[in-house]
Each structure stands twice: as structure tokens, then as C-alpha cells.
């Protein structure tokens, strides 16, 4: 096989930079409900558990994409990294798989961004397979097929469609379509033997270029206005089971001091628009470069913070608590998992809880982050005197406690 010499461009680099480095075990435990598309936004290497080594490999891959390096360049850099770390290194076939899969995924994601920018002028996209002896039959069946750029076909069949897939997509204008006598497809071709629509390789039936976090957040946002009932209610015996105290038994003087921003009315008096101010501070706190941030939690899982959900936050009453959101997520006092029933459907919910004190609530307050399907839903702040409300959230199974 000739050595692949990538052509660097900004969109491909931007896509790869957003891939989150995580250990193989965290990758498997990643955000409850995450699908293959969500995992496509993560970066890991099977058998490499050390985060420093994974970060080095990620950095080498990013440089290869940014500089348009060959596999030989990448392999030499990884060999040097492994030698400096005292590792034996990775087998050549594994390195090549890492290189080619990440190159192709990033380049096709970059290509997707470019084609979307001109989609009004170039309405159609054509699937291109290499069509040589190594082309998979299902991929070859798609060769030359033309669909509108917004057809559902691309949600499943936008390449790469398997490890080391070399397929690509080109955009076509209406004039080119007519000049070349091409047909715009409506359906996905079917296997003549099974009668079922052709599918990409197992685990690749998604479009890695789409903003998967936004799609997941949209689903979660639909349930926010609906009433939810916990299937495992609070009980004092559960607190005892996990060796925890009721909040009324806790010494509030030992709680950390709450970190707060100016209140809503204070900002108005300063002629500052509160909501844009709070949103900007939250994005900065979470390290959000775009509309999503994926962060590790104390229990070893990863969750998504998406700007789409910001619209559901009670900014007027809770915006000042923005500085405590990331802290409550990453270093909570407790994490509780429960099953919530919403309109007959059951969903897993996870609550991160942290106890604070403030000038307004010297006897204690609780900050609660609510997650569903690995997506942050809401922020709740409750003063200590509302014991029953706090206890109702400390229900289900306690999967993490700072004191254990």
C-alpha cells in the first residue's frame, strides 16, 4: 500500500482536537446511554491505560493531521515516545490502524464541514468507493450513489464506514448532476440475498462529523418539562447502608464556602445583561470551545455539558451559582443513581451532590447536578432547612461518596 500523505486543513484538525482522551476502561463506561457516534468523539488506544501515554499518542496524531505527515513520520514519533516512557511500543499493524482510522475520520469530518458550507449551491453528495480488490462488497454497492446532502442516508453511510475504510464523498451541483446524467437515489440499496438494506461495518453506522452531543442533548431536553417519579424512594435506612448522615446531622461549619457570581439584580444595576454574562462564565468554567464539553467525573465516568441545555437553566435565581457547577461535578460529596419514570418510560438519572455554606445560608446548602443519558440536565440549589427536598434527591443507589 502506498504511504498515505494527508493534506492538512483546518476543519480536520479542529475535529480531532475535540476528541476527548480517555482510558480504555473509561471509554467502555463512558456516559450512560452513549452510542457509537458518541464514542467516535473520544480517543483511546486498547491496552494503553496510562493517561500520559494516551495524551502523547493523541498529541502525535494531532501533529500528523496538522502537518500532513505520513504514517512513517507518525510511527517514528510514537517509537520515540514509547522509548522515552520506557515502553516496548505498539505493534506496527496496531499503529497503522490507529493512524489510518484517525486520519480518515478527521479528514472526512473536515470534508463534511466544507461541503455543508456550500450545500446551497451544491445540493447533492456522491459516495465514492475505491473499487479495488480490498474494497468491501457493501461499500462497493454504494459507489457512485447520489443523495441530497440532507438525506438520512448520510446519517448512516457517511464515511468512514469501517476500520481502514478509504471511501469518500464529493459534492455535486444541479448542473453537474444533469450534465453527467446521474440519478438521485431515494432509498438505500438492498442485499439481493437477504432483501435488507445494506449497512456499514458493525459499529460504524453513524456519521462521525455530526454534532452527536447536540443530538443527545436534544433528546434529554424534551423530558425536562415532564414530571418524573423516582422508582427507588428515599429512606433513612439507605443513608445508614452507605454510612452517610442526614444533612441535619452534619456540621455546616465544615462545608466549603460557596463561590458565587454577582446576583441577577446586581448585574442589572451594573448595566450588565445577566444571562449572556452567566452563560459566558459557565462556558469558561467548563472549558467549552464550542457548544459541548465532555468531562471526567469522580466515579470514572464521562458526561456531556451542552449549550442547548443552558436554555433550561433558571438563570435569574441560579446564575450566580455557576462557579460551583464544575466543582460539584468533578469533586462531589456524593453521587446517586436512580431510575426515573417519565410518562411511562424509565430513564437512569445521576445526581452529583455537594454541600456548601454561604453568607445567605450559613447553616448549609446543597448544590445538585442532574444527569440523564450522560447529559447534564439541570442545576438545583437547596437551603439546608428544606431537609425533605434534599433527602428526596439522596435516593436510589449511592455509587460514590467522598468519605469512602
PyMOL commands that set and color helices and strands:
alter all, ss='L'
color gray80, all
select helices_A, chain A and resi 10-17+24-29+36-39+51-67+71-85+92-117+137-142+153-157+174-180+212-223+236-241+247-249+252-254+264-269+274-286+307-312+315-330+387-393
alter helices_A, ss='H'
color red, helices_A
select strands_A, chain A and resi 20-21+42-43+124-128+146-148+168-172+229-230+256-257+292-296+302-306+334-342+345-357+365-372+375-383+397-401
alter strands_A, ss='S'
color yellow, strands_A
deselect
rebuild
show_as cartoon
